Amino acid sequence: MRPDYATEVQQELVLAVRRYWAGPLYGAVVERAARRGLPGPGEDPAAGAERIERELADDLAYQAFGWLERNLQVVKYTGPRGLMKAGARMAGEVTAELDRAAAICPDRLDLAPGVTAPGYYTETDFHLMPGGIHSRDHDGLVYEWAAGSTTMMSNEAVEVHDGLAAHIAALAPGRVLDVGCGFGRTVLALARVLPQARIAGCDLSAPALRLAHRHAVGEGLTVELARARAEDLERYADGSFDVVTATMLVHEMPPDSVRAFLRAASRVLTPGGRLVVLDFYLIPGGALGMFFHLGHARRNGEPFMPALLGLDLPAELAGAGFAAAAIAPFPPGSDPDGLPGRWRLPWTLIEATAGPDGGADRDAA
Ligand SMILES: C[S@@+](CC[C@H](N)C(=O)[O-])C[C@H]1O[C@@H](n2cnc3c(N)ncnc32)[C@H](O)[C@@H]1O
């Protein structure tokens, strides 16, 4: 299901400008910061990021960088040939196609209408997508069309979802749950590399789950999809998975929700099972890297991204019943310190092993 030709042309234009933004324009901001002696040697990342923000406020390259970062998202969704309009024009066709797919293996898709979404989820326009991705049937498709130029996956040496699935496959799990699976990038990749395993995915977005199901049945993959809150994973029994994973979920949750998710993950994991979270936590490039990351959060509709950095994740993981936490840049071998040569998201792999007690026992204690 593709948008009309004129919409595709506009998206190509957005992506072309975004490449210029992520390469030469980003480079110009770095160079102009250096000319002003920014950041100072060994400057604290958080304080330094604020100082750089203040001192570059009058810099034309930084003004253009910030303006484009926000407004390319706006144009992408709501411009004259924006994705929201294309999705709305195709709404009937999309619903018919998702209904057709839903009728195939219907036992593998449970939209659980009784599960309510937290207020922060329904009230935030993540990535500046008006209305979020949870209410209209075509929202999942619009999100899929938009995703590549939001995350700039084209700046990565490997497709991160495939890289993550390969990493998890090496653990040889028999049962894997992908939380916040969206339209299925990680969960489908997992089903491809672990054909014998039980692969499940959950999300709060019914439209995204319907699209993920369509992809799964279209590819002949067996994936159980269901609506569930990451905060409680209520539908899943204690100890029912060997791996719980989540890609780009926790930066969209406020700290209390992240804590609740860690406890829920610990509960549904079998003792010794592995939590494998791919998100944005270790920020390379010191104060300048932090300046770009916090600016991205502000300009891209990511209100909880900064709060994730404030969490002491090793301590939070231990508090949720996990041991052996390992937090490292992703893909393995990425430079943990230097500022990237092009703009990229600070992919971080956060892993830990579920303890013998299980989260449910601890919650009851
Ligand atoms: C940035 S998207 C990532 C989607 C997918 N994991 C991927 O990598 O393409 C975040 C996803 O998490 C889901 N999500 C956010 N908060 C959630 C929550 N509290 N419970 C379940 N899913 C949630 C959103 O609906 C969305 O599909």
The ligand as an SDF file (V2000), in Angstrom:
LIG
                    3D

 27 29  0  0  0  0  0  0  0  0999 V2000
    8.9470    4.6700   18.2000 C   0  0  0  0  0  0  0  0  0  0  0  0
    7.7510    3.4200   18.0600 S   0  0  0  0  0  0  0  0  0  0  0  0
    8.7580    1.9800   17.7810 C   0  0  0  0  0  0  0  0  0  0  0  0
    7.9940    0.8630   17.1180 C   0  0  0  0  0  0  0  0  0  0  0  0
    8.8120   -0.3990   16.8190 C   0  0  0  0  0  0  0  0  0  0  0  0
    9.3400   -0.9900   18.0270 N   0  0  0  0  0  0  0  0  0  0  0  0
    9.9240   -0.0950   15.8600 C   0  0  0  0  0  0  0  0  0  0  0  0
   11.0870   -0.2030   16.2180 O   0  0  0  0  0  0  0  0  0  0  0  0
    9.6110    0.2440   14.6920 O   0  0  0  0  0  0  0  0  0  0  0  0
    7.1830    3.1550   19.7250 C   0  0  0  0  0  0  0  0  0  0  0  0
    6.0620    2.1570   19.7890 C   0  0  0  0  0  0  0  0  0  0  0  0
    5.7670    1.9020   21.1650 O   0  0  0  0  0  0  0  0  0  0  0  0
    4.3710    1.8950   21.3410 C   0  0  0  0  0  0  0  0  0  0  0  0
    4.1180    2.2720   22.7460 N   0  0  0  0  0  0  0  0  0  0  0  0
    4.3970    3.4490   23.3410 C   0  0  0  0  0  0  0  0  0  0  0  0
    4.0450    3.4240   24.6370 N   0  0  0  0  0  0  0  0  0  0  0  0
    3.5490    2.1830   24.8720 C   0  0  0  0  0  0  0  0  0  0  0  0
    3.0340    1.5290   26.0310 C   0  0  0  0  0  0  0  0  0  0  0  0
    2.9480    2.1650   27.1960 N   0  0  0  0  0  0  0  0  0  0  0  0
    2.6310    0.2590   25.9270 N   0  0  0  0  0  0  0  0  0  0  0  0
    2.7010   -0.3980   24.7300 C   0  0  0  0  0  0  0  0  0  0  0  0
    3.1850    0.1600   23.6040 N   0  0  0  0  0  0  0  0  0  0  0  0
    3.5930    1.4450   23.6660 C   0  0  0  0  0  0  0  0  0  0  0  0
    3.8580    2.9020   20.3320 C   0  0  0  0  0  0  0  0  0  0  0  0
    2.4840    2.6870   20.0190 O   0  0  0  0  0  0  0  0  0  0  0  0
    4.7760    2.6490   19.1510 C   0  0  0  0  0  0  0  0  0  0  0  0
    4.2750    1.6600   18.2860 O   0  0  0  0  0  0  0  0  0  0  0  0
  1  2  1  0
  2  3  1  0
  2 10  1  0
  3  4  1  0
  4  5  1  0
  5  6  1  0
  5  7  1  0
  7  8  2  0
  7  9  1  0
 10 11  1  0
 11 12  1  0
 11 26  1  0
 12 13  1  0
 13 14  1  0
 13 24  1  0
 14 15  1  0
 14 23  1  0
 15 16  2  0
 16 17  1  0
 17 18  1  0
 17 23  2  0
 18 19  1  0
 18 20  2  0
 20 21  1  0
 21 22  2  0
 22 23  1  0
 24 25  1  0
 24 26  1  0
 26 27  1  0
M  CHG  2   2   1   9  -1
M  END
$$$$
